[in-house]
Amino acid sequence: DRACLLKAFLEFIISDEGQAMLPAYGAVGVPAAVKSIAQAAIDGLVMPICHAWSFEKGDTTIQGAGQADYMISGKRRSFGEYDRGGLESSMAAMVERVSALEKAKFTMLDGSGTTNPSKFFWEVNSLFEARAKPAVKMTYRAVGSGTGQHEFIGAANNYMPFAQDYGSGDIPINAADYASLNAAGHEIMHFPFQMGAMSIFHNIPGVPASGTGALKLTSCLVAKIFKREIKTWDHPDIKALNP
């Protein structure tokens, strides 16, 4: 059932509710066009036989089916989410809820990778654990993009993941690793879900870090540097902006 839980997780983080949570963690949601691409990717997933999850939004009540298994219900809330809204909860009720969860059979989902969305992922995991019926347990290990890719690609593990269900990174998987995974019979998917700010710095002798005479770069020039179309500081495009 992990495959279906992972699909539900992906659907939530690009949903209106999931995207609205991102600013609290230093990121912003993706544009509508990118969101459509992500949704199309989800819709195109070839799923194994598993229990598909449905959603009951917080402002909508689905009578009957909302109480069924494999439902992520906005009507269920964690104590932390409830308390942040300025409300109080009974400790006895919380203890009863925790006890019920501990006795339940958990569907596990685990990921690892970049630290950038870690707090967002942890919050989404917490929401799922509070709202899901039957119980789920979801974790994310913030170890950096490189380690996340290493563990997800699993080149040192016969191209099998190191016991994780998904990876997250700030950099795409390169063509060689992608080809190796396909050759090993594993089809993977890149899935965009957030945008965040990043900074660059330089160490050019004789060029001040700021102020008069500082290096000038446009967004297009930065993109060309990252695409390796520009590899030296004396490139004509850079010199044209910095005579």
Phi, psi and omega in degrees: 000357181295326181298316180290325177293321177297319178298318178296321177299315179296318179297323182290318186289345172254003177288168178302319180293315180295315181294326180291341180281338189300318182304331179292346182241025173078020180225173177231158179291162180279156177298161183303321181295320178290322177299322179295322177297316179298317180295321178296323178296318178297314181298334182272359180297136174267108189265144171286176177289115180201171181277115179288141179264146175242168182237138171243111183291155183297332182262009181225133178254125176257101184293135178082288183295335179295339180265359183287167175291160178060046179234124171267106188252125174292352177279344174264137181222148174285161178299320180299316179296318179296315183293324179297336177278007176084017182253164179248153180229150180285130178298325180297320179293322180294317179299319179296319179294315180297317180299319179295320179294322181293331180275343185281160174277125183266140163265123186264144174217130184223141176222168177207160178150214188304148179280341187306311181265013189301315182294323176297313179300316181298322178293316178297318178302317180297319178297316180297317182297327179281327189263343188278144171219118004289177189293146175232155174231119186232133182227156175220129183255112183275100186234359183102154184299316183299312179293321178300316178294316180304315183285328180283316180293317176068035180302326179274004182231039182057037179056044171238138180302151177278068175060033173235159185262338177203160176234158179226137182209159176273350182235145180286157174290132185287167186298323182295314179293323178298316179295320180295320178294318177298319179296330179276002177088018181244115177267126182245168183220133170272138188225103180283138179217346179207163173233143179219158180282151174217158181236157175234158177219161183222166176220078181257116181306131177085354180253120182295154181289331181204172178082201181299131179084001180290157181295134177250132178222143174261168178299325179293320178295318178298318179298319179294326177295314181290332176277359179065025172279333174244122186239353180226151182289343179264021176300141182307323181294323179287319180294329180294329179270344182230069184295000000 
